[in-house]
């Protein structure tokens, strides 16, 4: 495939750095945009960026990073000039923190997405791919979740912003004709995972003999999706969205595991019995997620290959490789 110039927002983050690295590895020119939001330590994001740069030094592709706020139209416009498309992964993340700062989440996620799509159209890009979230399904009782299910009842500000972004994307496509994909990610894990997310946090705490906090009775469930599978789905969407105009795709692992099952898997991977501290359910947390992948399989050829425990072992190996030199917070 011929080399392409692609903008990746959130390129210093967990998913963004992996996507950027995969594009560079296959020979693309990647322009990353990130504002290094202080939600977690900048040093971790700098390490992610260095991983992409190291890959670029060994590959036919190239990588450059622009530090800018996506809500600043003038600051991000130069990144879009001459690029084929944009993979928009930047966002203020986290369900629980969004309850404390709904306005901040609305600004970064909703306004930021609109500025990205406006910049893409101004630069006459061929397509845009945007990250949505399984959280838009709220507490739907029908499982697995399909893209045609009702998503009109989000239960956190974060989920509401992601649903808003989907509506903005559909409207923008209607008005401009820009092909836009919205990808509903289901609980992504793997190397470089945000330090506040459960799997990485639990692996570290169990290994250290520290108690882990289990919210609820352990029966809540998630469709865990390994990062490599997400990257494959993201890249496939860039190659197929033009045929659909505007499209929503689920990207998940296709299996749902309870919180208790996930914690048990952590214990097996680390080789130590988890010490569980039970706490009440948190506001904004959904009861379950589970992706129906029929549409993604048919239209993207998407088929996840890494299960929960295998992916967890790969994440644990990566954590051990990092040693104690990097700071990770709960």
Steps between C-alpha positions, in 0.01 A plus 500: 500500500627846409617725781238736640512808722263452792425719802458313830358699790581377848821353361673510839226294663444128539301419186634792297865405540429141393306614193772749407766233541313255274457763229867602515608137491323446170655812348252781559585856599324565829438844646404462864310764694477488880456756777652278774194536722612459863247225574803277551876555509658668200802273532285200408374677188854607410601134523215407264620762251856373522370154414347638180816693417712189551280312256528786250880482517484135395220530243425657165242727659547820697352664808478856623310631799323833544408595855171689475149525639250363248258777594750753360410496130795716393751284687389170348427614143860460372504134604212422265639659182583236239388204711271231359300450817481535876469237771351691791578317825559794735252554782469561869458143616338334798141456611540589868712817453247631248242524778726745683581706188216475246577839344864409446398175333247676280761752385778251426287224351212674326658829394829322430329253267319776314827689449669183369221434250493864391877494447469175304243651265695823461807297403288295256587173667361178357369357829490528877495220758395589854505314830167452668437265792294204614385729783243653262288185545439590865324228693329340202368164614519335157837337436712481301485866399443571131559827319126536432404482870362809673776716648283780633560441870868553593563491875819709529617833356781312322248272326286800413795674335577193292140472384509872421808444286318233303216742428747773402672256266173400334398863456842598366487220244151607393612860447843445347506148358815414697501124565506454879532183706409485868665210679347377825796360695432238769734511806838505330801355683862407433846659517494879564151482649407807704624449856156558654332218309419178682711232335836677521421638844393159630805324355734740680313495829456122516868449418588737786266323741279808528119481518295584193165678509208307350198720442180299534462127554722392209218417260535810283658402170706650220595405147880533525679577173875463449676803354635319192147405399386860542786624281404251228140620512596867491718455192234290327247778557727752324500274196125434492318811620487665156256231386256580782503878543413501869523178700518378859698186573542305822859393570502251786630164611162330439501339845394643836675416828379588847709713731553197723624297202737779399642521852550123509689522170723772648587262783590220258715727284690650795510174694360650816159492666329841472401675822161652421351802676127512423338839446163626376432560133618834363267752334527495121628142477293276272402147596635327192646542153511244222560573131309349213759497220286384209519837323873548563573147379296540183615850407852521648607137516551562872562190711671534840777246558620562858293391799495654846754282678744477207490878458537547873818288496640721226413811699660356813819418306512859380448635853788287625722624217440859612641424844459743785636802316161621377237648726150353497217642703171355616 
